[in-house]
Amino acid sequence: MDAEVNGLADAFHRAAITPRQFATKINEWMSAQGLARDRIHQTTPYSWLREGRRPRPITAYAAAAVLSDHLGVPITASQLWPDIEVGGRLERLPMVAVARSVKGEAQTLRELTAAAASRAGHLRMSTSMELAVAVEAAAGEGWKERPGEEQEDSTPLLPLVAAHTSGLRELFGTVGSDRVTRHYAGAELSALAAVAAEVPASDTLVVVADLAHLLGEMEFDAGRNGFAERYLLSALRLRYAAADHVGIAATLGTLAEVVCNGPQPEAARKLATRAIGLCPRGETLLRARLLTRAAMAAAANGDVRDFSAMAQVISGHLRMVDDHPERNRLTVESAHAATLLARRNPDAAEFLGSAVDVLSRVCPNSSLSARERLFYGLVLAEAQIMTDAVDEAATTVRAVSPLLVTVRSGRCERLRRHLREYLIRQARTPAVADAIADLEQVIGAQPRLRTGTITTPSVPPHRPVASNRGVRDVA
């Protein structure tokens, strides 16, 4: 684009879309941000163009984000409506940090943890273009105090802090992303970032990045994808500063998984490809994990051919790690990707049978954490429903229901709600009725779940089985 956008009419002329198409894209963006209540009517953009009316700030922000991604250039709400002000929860933290020092990054992390701790805190997910700019900026950061070989460990406490982060990861696997755990980890990250700002040694930055990465995973599990992106981007910048090549690839892979669940899943495939390209030689397990992220990205885009190619490559890599405990985790992740593909593309129902077989065999495995057994168990129930095996899905739900009492997870809670709604409509057999009764009992035993904003897929899933038409999507 040669010149700046001059008003909404100019942006519409360049984008070449109709007002109704624009409204659809805005509503998809709203739903993906967990802002379904702020969706607009299909005819609303006509009043903006013909009568010069102004939308609410949240709508103006969404319109700018949609047009930015569509045109491939940054567009702000003030360019579309010069007299409108967008602020507060929408502009709290920038996507691309301007800090080019460890102290600046530490300040960014302190602001991020404070925003995440606020009950009113909300961060939108990025557009594809914003994300690409942020990743490129992380790789090209000109750090003022980039660690060198002459710098030694900043503190002998680092091994203890690293072990504590590992313990937090185990706790995350056991109890999920409950609010207390996330806030505790956030407070620790803020304090540790302050230490790194004083003596920015490489190993200190790696430990801070590890904790920021973990918090990104926690926020993602809680359904707060905007915060997850920010934590992971901060971890990525720190890893580049410390030249942590293995960590760079791992963080990019996790970021790809988060983006798969956002409004622009096509960006996830590029992130996964980049991560695979940066993965050091000899890291067979990490490469296999990154390949599953690439398969997940292909599934999120409904690309059957790309997914099939990735599945074949993953199969070869899994044979290389046959004896590794992580193999089961990688296997169920691949099966989850197949289920996601079947939801996004009705021509991919052929993958559901193998996904059900894999999930049925591996989900009860003790090598998975409690949170993973719950999530993939619910995914298995979803896949069984998609193959018309409703009684088997009810049995699966009953098997994992006890974990709902102890595991706090926004992703699992969203799956549980949709499965429960579907089973209630199908409560004609004893197996389904018993599953509903168990769910009701579990819900009564649960403390109130506070998981933040739960995001939903930007593309309405399809039913791959003809007899399931009209069945509401359950993931």
WOMOZI-V170825 format. One record per backbone hydrogen bond with DSSP energy under -1.0 kcal/mol. NH is the residue of the N-H (numbers start at 1). CO is the residue of the C=O. If there is no record, write none. Layout:
BEGIN
nh=NH co=CO
nh=NH co=CO
END
This chain:
BEGIN
nh=7 co=79
nh=8 co=80
nh=11 co=7
nh=12 co=8
nh=13 co=9
nh=14 co=10
nh=15 co=11
nh=16 co=12
nh=22 co=18
nh=23 co=19
nh=24 co=20
nh=25 co=21
nh=26 co=22
nh=27 co=23
nh=28 co=24
nh=29 co=25
nh=30 co=26
nh=31 co=27
nh=32 co=28
nh=33 co=29
nh=34 co=31
nh=35 co=30
nh=38 co=35
nh=39 co=36
nh=44 co=41
nh=46 co=43
nh=47 co=44
nh=49 co=45
nh=50 co=46
nh=51 co=47
nh=53 co=47
nh=60 co=56
nh=61 co=57
nh=62 co=58
nh=63 co=59
nh=64 co=60
nh=65 co=61
nh=66 co=62
nh=67 co=63
nh=68 co=64
nh=69 co=65
nh=70 co=66
nh=71 co=67
nh=72 co=68
nh=81 co=77
nh=84 co=81
nh=90 co=87
nh=105 co=101
nh=106 co=102
nh=107 co=103
nh=108 co=104
nh=109 co=105
nh=110 co=106
nh=111 co=107
nh=112 co=108
nh=113 co=109
nh=114 co=110
nh=115 co=111
nh=116 co=112
nh=117 co=113
nh=121 co=118
nh=131 co=127
nh=132 co=128
nh=133 co=129
nh=134 co=130
nh=135 co=131
nh=136 co=132
nh=137 co=133
nh=138 co=134
nh=139 co=135
nh=140 co=136
nh=143 co=141
nh=144 co=100
nh=151 co=148
nh=158 co=155
nh=161 co=157
nh=162 co=158
nh=163 co=159
nh=164 co=160
nh=165 co=161
nh=166 co=162
nh=167 co=163
nh=168 co=164
nh=169 co=165
nh=170 co=166
nh=171 co=167
nh=172 co=168
nh=173 co=169
nh=174 co=170
nh=175 co=171
nh=176 co=172
nh=177 co=408
nh=182 co=178
nh=183 co=179
nh=184 co=180
nh=185 co=181
nh=186 co=182
nh=187 co=183
nh=188 co=184
nh=189 co=185
nh=190 co=186
nh=191 co=187
nh=192 co=188
nh=193 co=189
nh=194 co=190
nh=195 co=191
nh=196 co=192
nh=197 co=193
nh=199 co=195
nh=201 co=199
nh=205 co=201
nh=206 co=202
nh=207 co=203
nh=208 co=204
nh=209 co=205
nh=210 co=206
nh=211 co=207
nh=212 co=208
nh=213 co=209
nh=214 co=210
nh=215 co=211
nh=216 co=212
nh=217 co=213
nh=218 co=214
nh=219 co=215
nh=220 co=216
nh=221 co=217
nh=222 co=218
nh=223 co=220
nh=224 co=219
nh=228 co=224
nh=229 co=225
nh=230 co=226
nh=231 co=227
nh=232 co=228
nh=233 co=229
nh=234 co=230
nh=235 co=231
nh=236 co=232
nh=237 co=233
nh=238 co=234
nh=239 co=235
nh=240 co=236
nh=241 co=237
nh=242 co=238
nh=244 co=239
nh=245 co=243
nh=248 co=244
nh=249 co=245
nh=250 co=246
nh=251 co=247
nh=252 co=248
nh=253 co=249
nh=254 co=250
nh=255 co=251
nh=256 co=252
nh=257 co=253
nh=258 co=254
nh=259 co=255
nh=260 co=256
nh=261 co=258
nh=262 co=259
nh=267 co=264
nh=268 co=265
nh=271 co=267
nh=272 co=268
nh=273 co=269
nh=274 co=270
nh=275 co=271
nh=276 co=272
nh=277 co=273
nh=278 co=274
nh=283 co=280
nh=284 co=282
nh=287 co=283
nh=288 co=284
nh=289 co=285
nh=290 co=286
nh=291 co=287
nh=292 co=288
nh=293 co=289
nh=294 co=290
nh=295 co=291
nh=296 co=292
nh=297 co=293
nh=298 co=294
nh=299 co=295
nh=300 co=296
nh=301 co=297
nh=302 co=299
nh=303 co=298
nh=304 co=302
nh=307 co=303
nh=308 co=304
nh=309 co=305
nh=310 co=306
nh=311 co=307
nh=312 co=308
nh=313 co=309
nh=314 co=310
nh=315 co=311
nh=316 co=312
nh=317 co=313
nh=318 co=314
nh=319 co=315
nh=324 co=321
nh=327 co=324
nh=330 co=326
nh=331 co=327
nh=332 co=328
nh=333 co=329
nh=334 co=330
nh=335 co=331
nh=336 co=332
nh=337 co=333
nh=338 co=334
nh=339 co=335
nh=340 co=336
nh=341 co=337
nh=342 co=338
nh=343 co=339
nh=344 co=340
nh=345 co=341
nh=348 co=345
nh=351 co=348
nh=352 co=349
nh=355 co=351
nh=356 co=352
nh=357 co=353
nh=358 co=354
nh=359 co=355
nh=360 co=356
nh=361 co=357
nh=362 co=358
nh=363 co=359
nh=365 co=362
nh=368 co=365
nh=371 co=173
nh=373 co=369
nh=374 co=370
nh=375 co=371
nh=376 co=372
nh=377 co=373
nh=378 co=374
nh=379 co=375
nh=380 co=376
nh=381 co=377
nh=382 co=378
nh=383 co=379
nh=384 co=380
nh=385 co=381
nh=386 co=382
nh=388 co=385
nh=389 co=384
nh=390 co=388
nh=393 co=389
nh=394 co=390
nh=395 co=391
nh=396 co=392
nh=397 co=393
nh=398 co=394
nh=399 co=395
nh=400 co=396
nh=401 co=397
nh=403 co=400
nh=404 co=401
nh=405 co=402
nh=407 co=403
nh=408 co=175
nh=411 co=221
nh=413 co=409
nh=414 co=410
nh=415 co=411
nh=416 co=412
nh=417 co=413
nh=418 co=414
nh=419 co=415
nh=420 co=416
nh=421 co=417
nh=422 co=418
nh=423 co=419
nh=424 co=420
nh=425 co=421
nh=428 co=426
nh=433 co=429
nh=434 co=430
nh=435 co=431
nh=436 co=432
nh=437 co=433
nh=438 co=434
nh=439 co=435
nh=440 co=436
nh=441 co=437
nh=442 co=438
nh=443 co=439
nh=444 co=440
nh=445 co=441
nh=456 co=31
nh=462 co=343
nh=468 co=465
nh=469 co=466
nh=471 co=468
END
